[in-house]
């Protein structure tokens, strides 16, 4: 796991820019459409190599493959599960993004109506569980690992990580027609994910678990009280820990965000209401969304909440909610604030979420990462001088 005794190390949360050609090929494969598999394999390997090189050149200490081979950070997994099928939506079945933001879509219905009209979203895939869930993505995770390992050859990095999604996040979009209860379904997903988690760790990489589900389930179920939601979330943590069984916690990074969509986020649950549940996950690195206007103030949570023994905190100190490039001095201020609360050796500079999907151009992604690196350098000067 990452830790430094002489400076703030730098990482990020996942998705990085890729060419439109590669994106098109990846989406075609994911949707079962005709595509040139040989071109996809060649282009993917080259772009992973390029993105690792650029991360190193930018000054990142912990790098990944940019998630370049995935259609996105959640729906990629339906390519890797058996026991599921894609279907057209039936009348009355909610296929829109609004089903994921029910707690605030009514309050800001005019805003969301205009956004959906101006920027129509592709219909979410209707993926249904119709049989026993099993992992069927061995060839794809093997490709991820081999491309990443090749890209790292000759590079000096402090850490290398590959992301994977949580059982609870898959549960958001995978409809159950096979298992007798929600709990049985949830733990079946967890069991099916175990081979992917294990493959990443066995390859020698840190496993990043992307868990927007832990906070953003709150938006999906607007009638739940905080107490009810905590019970809901606690079961999802238990399922995740079931999937992580046997993996050393120091090989696991948990990334938590509030869904990453561009919108009011007034319906987000407070970090203080779930921080203890976050720390129940069998991990030693905890990455949290922390730089946007809705959640930046939550550094105050750590005035009273202590990190688990041996853990490090990765606050997002640059983000995807604005096209502004954060000033390095602001990045440094944010990092120093956290370091004074949890200890300078226990802070790693990170991003709110994967930057590429939410920013309009790759140049902005790299500009933000450059600001992140420079901000960490400035913070290190203050903290170690």
C-alpha positions as CSV (number, residue, x, y, z in Angstrom):
1,X,0.0,0.0,0.0
2,X,1.0,3.6,-0.5
3,X,2.6,5.6,2.3
4,X,5.4,8.1,2.5
5,X,7.4,9.6,5.4
6,X,8.9,12.5,3.4
7,X,6.2,13.9,1.0
8,X,2.6,13.7,-0.1
9,X,2.2,11.0,-2.8
10,X,-0.1,11.5,-5.7
11,X,-2.7,9.3,-7.4
12,X,-6.1,9.6,-9.1
13,X,-9.4,7.7,-9.1
14,X,-9.6,5.9,-12.4
15,X,-10.8,6.9,-15.9
16,X,-8.4,8.8,-18.2
17,X,-8.7,10.1,-21.8
18,X,-8.8,7.7,-24.8
19,X,-9.2,8.3,-28.5
20,X,-12.7,8.3,-30.0
21,X,-11.7,5.4,-32.2
22,X,-10.8,3.3,-29.1
23,X,-14.0,4.3,-27.3
24,X,-16.1,3.3,-30.3
25,X,-14.4,-0.1,-30.6
26,X,-14.8,-0.8,-26.8
27,X,-18.5,0.2,-26.9
28,X,-19.1,-2.0,-30.0
29,X,-17.6,-5.0,-28.2
30,X,-19.6,-4.3,-25.0
31,X,-22.9,-4.0,-27.0
32,X,-22.2,-7.1,-29.1
33,X,-21.9,-5.2,-32.3
34,X,-19.6,-6.0,-35.2
35,X,-16.1,-4.6,-34.8
36,X,-12.5,-5.3,-35.7
37,X,-11.2,-7.3,-32.7
38,X,-7.6,-7.2,-33.9
39,X,-7.6,-3.4,-34.2
40,X,-9.2,-3.1,-30.8
41,X,-6.5,-5.3,-29.2
42,X,-3.7,-3.4,-30.9
43,X,-5.1,0.1,-30.2
44,X,-5.9,-0.7,-26.6
45,X,-2.5,-2.0,-25.9
46,X,-0.9,1.1,-27.4
47,X,-3.1,3.6,-25.7
48,X,-2.6,1.9,-22.3
49,X,1.1,2.2,-22.8
50,X,0.8,5.8,-23.8
51,X,-1.5,6.7,-20.8
52,X,0.9,5.0,-18.3
53,X,3.8,6.9,-19.7
54,X,1.9,10.2,-19.5
55,X,0.9,9.5,-15.9
56,X,4.6,8.9,-15.0
57,X,5.7,12.0,-16.9
58,X,3.1,14.1,-15.1
59,X,4.5,13.0,-11.8
60,X,1.9,10.6,-10.5
61,X,3.2,8.1,-8.0
62,X,0.3,5.6,-8.2
63,X,-0.9,4.9,-11.8
64,X,-3.5,2.7,-13.5
65,X,-4.5,1.7,-17.1
66,X,-6.9,4.6,-17.4
67,X,-9.8,2.1,-17.6
68,X,-9.4,2.4,-21.3
69,X,-10.7,-1.0,-22.1
70,X,-14.1,-0.5,-20.3
71,X,-17.2,1.1,-21.7
72,X,-17.5,2.8,-18.3
73,X,-16.6,2.1,-14.7
74,X,-19.9,0.2,-13.9
75,X,-21.6,-1.3,-16.9
76,X,-18.4,-3.0,-18.1
77,X,-19.1,-5.9,-15.7
78,X,-22.1,-7.2,-17.7
79,X,-19.6,-8.4,-20.3
80,X,-18.0,-10.4,-17.5
81,X,-20.9,-12.2,-16.0
82,X,-22.9,-15.2,-17.1
83,X,-26.5,-15.8,-16.0
84,X,-27.6,-12.4,-17.4
85,X,-29.3,-11.3,-20.6
86,X,-30.1,-7.9,-22.2
87,X,-33.7,-7.1,-23.0
88,X,-35.8,-4.2,-24.3
89,X,-37.5,-2.3,-21.5
90,X,-41.2,-3.1,-20.9
91,X,-43.8,-0.3,-20.6
92,X,-43.4,1.3,-17.2
93,X,-39.9,0.1,-16.5
94,X,-37.7,3.1,-15.7
95,X,-34.8,3.3,-18.2
96,X,-33.7,6.8,-17.5
97,X,-30.9,8.3,-15.4
98,X,-33.6,9.9,-13.2
99,X,-34.2,6.6,-11.4
100,X,-30.8,7.1,-9.8
101,X,-31.5,10.6,-8.5
102,X,-35.1,10.2,-7.2
103,X,-34.4,12.1,-4.0
104,X,-33.8,15.4,-5.8
105,X,-35.2,15.1,-9.3
106,X,-38.6,16.2,-8.0
107,X,-37.2,19.2,-6.2
108,X,-35.3,20.3,-9.4
109,X,-37.6,18.8,-12.0
110,X,-37.3,21.9,-14.3
111,X,-33.5,21.8,-14.2
112,X,-33.4,18.1,-15.0
113,X,-36.0,18.3,-17.7
114,X,-33.9,20.9,-19.5
115,X,-30.7,19.0,-19.0
116,X,-32.3,15.8,-20.4
117,X,-33.6,17.7,-23.4
118,X,-30.3,19.5,-24.1
119,X,-28.1,16.5,-23.4
120,X,-30.2,13.3,-24.0
121,X,-28.6,10.3,-22.3
122,X,-28.4,7.0,-23.9
123,X,-30.9,4.5,-22.5
124,X,-29.3,2.5,-19.7
125,X,-29.0,-1.2,-20.7
126,X,-31.7,-3.4,-19.4
127,X,-29.6,-6.3,-18.0
128,X,-31.6,-9.0,-16.2
129,X,-30.3,-11.8,-14.0
130,X,-32.0,-15.0,-15.3
131,X,-29.8,-17.7,-13.9
132,X,-26.9,-18.4,-11.5
133,X,-24.4,-15.6,-11.6
134,X,-20.8,-16.7,-12.5
135,X,-17.7,-14.8,-13.5
136,X,-17.1,-15.1,-17.2
137,X,-14.6,-12.3,-17.8
138,X,-11.3,-14.2,-17.3
139,X,-10.2,-13.3,-20.8
140,X,-11.0,-9.6,-20.3
141,X,-9.4,-9.1,-16.9
142,X,-6.4,-11.1,-18.3
143,X,-6.2,-8.6,-21.1
144,X,-6.4,-5.7,-18.7
145,X,-3.6,-7.2,-16.6
146,X,-1.3,-8.0,-19.5
147,X,-1.7,-4.6,-21.2
148,X,-1.0,-2.8,-17.9
149,X,2.0,-5.0,-17.1
150,X,3.5,-4.4,-20.5
151,X,2.9,-0.6,-20.1
152,X,4.7,-0.6,-16.8
153,X,7.8,-2.3,-18.1
154,X,10.8,0.0,-17.5
155,X,8.7,2.5,-15.5
156,X,9.4,3.4,-11.9
157,X,6.2,3.9,-9.9
158,X,5.4,3.7,-6.2
159,X,2.2,1.7,-6.9
160,X,0.0,0.4,-9.7
161,X,-3.7,-0.2,-9.3
162,X,-6.6,-1.6,-11.3
163,X,-10.2,-0.7,-10.5
164,X,-13.2,-3.0,-10.1
165,X,-16.8,-2.3,-9.2
166,X,-18.8,-3.3,-6.0
167,X,-21.6,-5.7,-5.7
168,X,-24.0,-3.0,-4.5
169,X,-23.3,-0.8,-7.6
170,X,-24.0,-3.7,-9.9
171,X,-27.2,-4.3,-8.0
172,X,-28.4,-0.8,-9.1
173,X,-28.8,-1.8,-12.7
174,X,-28.9,-5.6,-12.8
175,X,-32.5,-6.7,-12.4
176,X,-33.1,-9.9,-10.5
177,X,-35.4,-12.6,-11.8
178,X,-33.6,-15.6,-10.4
179,X,-32.7,-15.3,-6.7
180,X,-35.3,-15.6,-4.0
181,X,-34.4,-12.4,-2.1
182,X,-32.5,-9.2,-2.5
183,X,-29.9,-10.4,0.0
184,X,-29.4,-13.7,-1.8
185,X,-29.0,-11.7,-5.1
186,X,-26.6,-9.3,-3.6
187,X,-24.3,-12.0,-2.2
188,X,-24.5,-13.9,-5.4
189,X,-23.1,-10.8,-7.2
190,X,-20.4,-10.6,-4.5
191,X,-19.4,-14.3,-5.1
192,X,-19.3,-13.7,-8.8
193,X,-17.0,-10.8,-8.5
194,X,-14.5,-12.6,-6.4
195,X,-12.4,-14.0,-9.3
196,X,-11.9,-10.5,-10.8
197,X,-10.8,-9.1,-7.5
198,X,-8.4,-12.0,-6.9
199,X,-6.9,-11.9,-10.4
200,X,-6.0,-8.2,-9.9
201,X,-4.3,-8.8,-6.6
202,X,-2.6,-12.1,-7.8
203,X,-1.1,-10.0,-10.6
204,X,0.6,-7.9,-8.0
205,X,-1.5,-4.8,-8.4
206,X,-3.5,-2.8,-5.8
207,X,-7.2,-3.5,-6.2
208,X,-9.3,-0.3,-6.3
209,X,-12.9,-0.9,-5.4
210,X,-15.2,1.8,-7.0
211,X,-18.1,2.2,-4.6
212,X,-20.5,5.0,-5.6
213,X,-23.3,2.7,-4.3
214,X,-22.5,3.3,-0.6
215,X,-23.5,7.0,-0.7
216,X,-25.7,7.2,-3.8
217,X,-28.1,4.5,-2.9
218,X,-29.5,7.3,-0.7
219,X,-30.7,9.1,-3.8
220,X,-32.4,6.1,-5.2
221,X,-34.6,5.4,-2.2
222,X,-36.0,8.8,-1.1
223,X,-38.4,7.3,1.4
224,X,-35.7,5.8,3.6
225,X,-34.7,7.5,6.8
226,X,-31.0,7.8,7.7
227,X,-31.4,4.9,10.1
228,X,-33.0,2.7,7.5
229,X,-30.4,3.7,4.9
230,X,-27.6,2.8,7.2
231,X,-29.0,-0.7,7.5
232,X,-29.3,-0.9,3.7
233,X,-25.7,0.3,3.3
234,X,-24.3,-2.0,6.0
235,X,-25.6,-5.0,4.2
236,X,-23.8,-3.8,1.0
237,X,-20.6,-3.4,3.0
238,X,-21.0,-7.0,4.3
239,X,-21.4,-8.2,0.7
240,X,-18.3,-6.3,-0.4
241,X,-16.3,-7.8,2.4
242,X,-17.6,-11.2,1.4
243,X,-16.2,-10.7,-2.1
244,X,-12.9,-9.4,-0.6
245,X,-12.5,-12.4,1.7
246,X,-8.9,-13.7,1.6
247,X,-7.5,-10.6,0.1
248,X,-5.1,-8.6,2.4
249,X,-6.6,-5.3,3.3
250,X,-3.4,-3.5,2.5
251,X,-3.9,-4.5,-1.2
252,X,-7.3,-2.8,-1.3
253,X,-8.2,0.8,-2.0
254,X,-11.8,1.8,-1.5
255,X,-13.0,4.7,-3.7
256,X,-16.3,6.4,-2.5
257,X,-18.1,9.1,-4.5
258,X,-21.7,10.5,-4.7
259,X,-22.4,9.3,-8.2
260,X,-20.4,11.9,-10.1
261,X,-23.3,13.3,-12.1
262,X,-23.4,17.0,-12.9
263,X,-26.3,18.3,-10.9
264,X,-27.4,20.0,-7.7
265,X,-26.4,17.0,-5.4
266,X,-28.6,18.6,-2.7
267,X,-30.0,15.1,-2.0
268,X,-26.6,13.6,-1.2
269,X,-26.2,11.9,2.1
270,X,-23.7,13.5,4.5
271,X,-20.3,11.8,4.9
272,X,-20.8,11.9,8.7
273,X,-23.8,9.6,8.3
274,X,-21.8,6.8,6.6
275,X,-18.1,7.3,7.5
276,X,-18.1,4.5,10.0
277,X,-19.6,2.2,7.4
278,X,-16.9,3.2,4.9
279,X,-14.2,2.3,7.4
280,X,-15.8,-1.2,7.9
281,X,-14.7,-2.2,4.4
282,X,-11.7,-4.5,4.4
283,X,-9.3,-1.9,2.9
284,X,-6.4,0.3,4.0
285,X,-6.6,3.1,1.5
286,X,-9.8,5.2,1.5
287,X,-10.4,7.6,-1.4
288,X,-13.3,10.0,-0.9
289,X,-14.8,12.8,-3.0
290,X,-13.8,16.0,-1.2
291,X,-13.2,19.0,-3.5
292,X,-16.7,19.9,-4.9
293,X,-19.0,22.5,-3.5
294,X,-21.3,19.9,-1.9
295,X,-18.7,17.9,0.0
296,X,-15.5,20.1,0.4
297,X,-16.6,21.2,3.9
298,X,-16.6,17.6,5.1
299,X,-13.0,17.7,6.0
300,X,-14.4,18.7,9.4
301,X,-15.6,15.1,9.8
302,X,-12.0,14.2,10.6
303,X,-11.8,16.5,13.5
304,X,-13.6,13.8,15.5
305,X,-13.4,10.7,13.3
306,X,-10.1,8.8,13.4
307,X,-8.7,6.7,10.6
308,X,-8.5,3.0,11.2
309,X,-5.2,1.7,12.4
310,X,-2.7,1.6,9.5
311,X,-5.0,3.3,7.0
312,X,-4.4,6.2,4.7
313,X,-6.8,8.8,3.4
314,X,-7.0,9.9,-0.2
315,X,-9.1,13.0,-0.4
316,X,-10.1,14.3,-3.8
317,X,-8.5,17.7,-4.0
318,X,-9.1,18.3,-7.7
319,X,-12.4,17.3,-9.3
320,X,-14.6,16.8,-12.3
321,X,-17.5,19.1,-11.4
322,X,-15.9,22.2,-13.0
323,X,-13.8,22.9,-16.1
324,X,-11.7,25.3,-14.0
325,X,-8.2,24.0,-13.3
326,X,-7.7,24.1,-9.6
327,X,-4.8,26.4,-8.5
328,X,-1.9,24.4,-7.0
329,X,-2.1,26.7,-3.9
330,X,-5.7,25.7,-3.4
331,X,-4.8,22.0,-3.8
332,X,-2.0,22.5,-1.2
333,X,-4.4,24.2,1.2
334,X,-6.8,21.3,1.0
335,X,-4.0,18.7,1.5
336,X,-2.5,20.5,4.5
337,X,-5.9,20.8,6.1
338,X,-6.3,17.0,6.0
339,X,-2.7,16.3,7.0
340,X,-3.1,18.4,10.2
341,X,-6.1,16.2,11.1
342,X,-5.0,12.7,10.2
343,X,-1.2,13.1,10.0
344,X,0.9,14.0,7.0
345,X,2.1,10.4,6.4
346,X,-1.5,9.3,6.2
347,X,-2.6,11.6,3.3
348,X,-2.3,10.9,-0.4
349,X,-3.4,13.5,-3.0
350,X,-6.2,12.2,-5.2
351,X,-9.1,13.2,-7.4
352,X,-12.8,13.3,-6.7
353,X,-13.5,10.6,-9.2
354,X,-12.3,9.4,-12.6
355,X,-11.9,12.7,-14.5
356,X,-12.2,11.7,-18.2
357,X,-15.9,10.9,-18.4
358,X,-17.1,14.2,-16.9
359,X,-14.7,16.7,-18.5
360,X,-15.2,17.8,-22.1
361,X,-11.6,17.3,-23.3
362,X,-8.6,15.2,-22.3
363,X,-6.4,18.3,-22.1
364,X,-8.4,19.4,-19.0
365,X,-7.8,16.0,-17.4
366,X,-4.1,16.3,-17.7
367,X,-4.1,20.0,-16.7
368,X,-5.9,19.0,-13.5
369,X,-3.5,16.2,-12.8
370,X,-0.5,18.6,-13.3
371,X,-2.1,21.0,-10.8
372,X,-2.6,18.0,-8.4
373,X,1.1,17.1,-8.6
374,X,2.2,20.7,-8.1
375,X,-0.2,21.2,-5.2
376,X,1.1,18.0,-3.5
377,X,4.7,19.4,-3.9
378,X,3.7,22.7,-2.3
379,X,1.9,20.9,0.6
380,X,4.9,18.7,1.1
381,X,7.2,21.7,1.4
382,X,4.9,23.1,4.1
383,X,4.5,19.9,6.0
384,X,8.1,18.7,6.0
385,X,10.0,22.0,6.2
